[in-house]
Structure formats: C-alpha cells, structure tokens
Amino acid sequence: MAASETLAVGRVLTPHTTIEDAVLAIEDGRIAAIEERVDDADATLSFPDGIAVPGFVDTHVHGYAGHSVCGDPDALVGIAEGVVGTGVTTLFPTTVSESRSVLVAAAEATATAVERDHDGAAVGGLHLEGPYLDPDQRGAQDPDALCDPDVDELRAIADAADGTLSRITLAPELSGAMELVRTARGRDIVVSAGHTAADYDTASRAFDAGVSIATHLYNGMGAFHHREPGILGAALVREDVTAELIADLIHLHPAAIELALAAKGPERCMLVTDAIAATELPDGEYEIGDLDVVVEDGESRLADGTLAGSTLTMDAAVRNLVQSVGVGLPTAVRMASTVPARAMGLQDRGRLAPGLRGDVTVLDPDLRVRATLVDGEVVHERGDD
Ligand SMILES: [Zn+2]
C-alpha cells in the first residue's frame, strides 16, 4: 500500500470544480497535485476519457459476492477486495441483529481485518445495525435477536473491536436508548437511528443527544403524516442529521430521493448499498443472519415479501441518481464519497485534493468503473470489453 502513481484522465472532479484533461499525481499514497495536463510523458496510468472521482465510501454493507459480515476476518477482507470493482475505497462492514457472541466475534474479526494487508477497500470500522431495534419496524431483522439497549453489552462489543467499532444503528424510543447513545458518543462511536417507530419528539431528543444519521431514510421507519411527522419528519428538517438513501429504485421511488435532496440538500444525503452476500451473484436463495431470503430479478426479500437488504452496488447507485433521478454527476459523487466520509468523521478522504489519501475511482463516460486506487495503489482495473 501507499503507492505512487501519476494518472492522466479526461476529467477530475475536485471539491469545487471539474478540471478537464488533467493529471492527478499521488506520492506515497497521498494526493500531491491535481493540474491541467501539459504532456503525457510522466503519466504512469492513462485513461483519456476517464473521469477521476473520490473513491466511494459505503457505510452500510452486509455482504458482497458470497461473503457475509460475520466473525471471520477472511470474509471481511473478501468483501473489501470485492467492492473495489464497484468503486468503493472505504467500507464499513455492517452486522444485522444477532446474539452477543456473534456480534463480539464480528467485532474481533473487524479489528483483525483493519490491520491486515490486502488489495481491497480500506475497512473503516464496524457498523452494528441492531440489535436494539423496534420490533414494529424490524424489516428483515431477526425478531428473535431484537432487544432493549444494553450498555454493558455495547461495551463488551466495543472492547472486542479494540477501537474499530465505528457506528451503531438503534431505535431511540426503546428503554435505555438515550443512555446507550451517551455511552456510544463518549467512545466516539457514531450513532444513527433506524428500524424505529419514534415519534417526532423522541427523534428530536435523540438528535439533540448526538444521533447524527438516519439509517436508510424512509425504510424501516414510520411514514410521514402532517400532524405526526415522526422520525422521518424530524430527519428531513434537521440540518445536523445526515440521511442514508438506498438508491436502487426498489427501496425508494425517485421522488422520495428528490424530496430528501430538496429538504436537506445533497450535503446531508449519502448513498449506501445495504448490500447482502447475494450482490453480483445470480438470483436464488440466500441468508441474512439466520433469516432466509429469496433474490428474484435482483430484489432480495423474506418469504413474506419484506425487502431484505439489497443487491445494489455504489457505482449503480451513482448511475441511478444521474440517469434516473436527474442529479448531476458531481452531486451524486459527493453523496457517494464526500458526505459519507464526513458523516463517519474521516477527514483524510472523500474528496480529491492535495494532502488527502489517494483513494480514486476512475469512471468511464457511461459511469462504469474503469479503475480503483486505494492509498495510491491500483487495486482494480477493468480490461477492455
Ligand atoms: Zn442494513
């Protein structure tokens, strides 16, 4: 890792502008310079019609290509090495609601995976989705694993993660939730609200206490009502809350995405995949935790029809935003890279600017991933097809 490359590309998206015919120089894993190209002589990599964008940051991913987030570090590394083909350069492996022992094992595996040398996306840290979730909004979370917040349990999982527990999604209306929020924030763990039936006031108190993300906005929460706006209404109007969006056009109608963007602005909306192990695999029968799911036409559902994660990839989410929702590419890229990096407190990535990590995704003009660099090293390059 920490390699040096000089990329010649057709376009670079920097935080404030787009530079045509550019050279992006990376030295020892860090971006050294971005400037207009004078000649190709020094380029070590050349993508004449490529668009260099900041590598995508997926903060909510349960699995990829046969690997599920679990207690096996090899599975986590397998996911990290797979998702670079989708332009992801940092990922946060995400558990579903499971027993304490399973979550502790996932925490230990994350601590191992973060340290391991591999050719994949950086493992940013573990995201616990549950088990402190509301049974009334459980979606595809195992009802047998759901429970009230347990501060001692969170401490045990955080200790097992050895500093790599980054985030927890919980339902703020549950008994003991606010104490758990304080404990998590005291350990610098990002807290998000999800799978929740919280009303507006409860949600507002949680956001005041430091809950900073709404997990898959709209999905796994009550619907908006003009007299009972609920947590959805609170998340839409709060400027200090970042909303996750699953932009597979299955979980959300394009108008729901437009509404979130209009209410919050793109600086507070981030793309996530919520992807499961079936992603990039054929339709068929799979599992999430202890639950069986059936994937048909790429839609992952429980037997009763409940949506169960997705088979979405970050590059497809960006294409959906641009091609089906009508969002400009620079905005879609910010929602895939800049906003999630900021929401997770990562200041060294999420933008292409001198001094930051050399995490770069090169897109073709049709927005398919051509190459991916992590820490300046080429970890994925698609051949001509
Ligand atoms: Zn999820």
Residues whose N, C-alpha, C, O or C-beta is under 5 A from the ligand:
A	BS01	ZN	E129 D274
